[in-house]
Amino acid sequence: MTRYIDNLYSDNGKRYLSPIFIYLRMSIVSSLLSSKYESHRILQQMSHGKYSPGTT
């Protein structure tokens, strides 16, 4: 019985949990990349003298 439950749980884990973890990982990575890109863009604008904090 416990073996059956373990098999069921591992199947469900592969089927349901991994897409959630993949989505979470993708969203975390994309937010990190976008924030890095955003700060880089702001630094570029500041170095060119175009950035003022109210205009973004």
KASUL-V546151 format. One record per helix or strand. SS is the DSSP state (@ for helix, = for strand). FROM is the first residue (numbers start at 1). LEN is the number of residues. Records with the same first field share a line. If there is no record, write none. Layout:
SS=FROM-LEN / FROM-LEN
This chain:
@=2-47
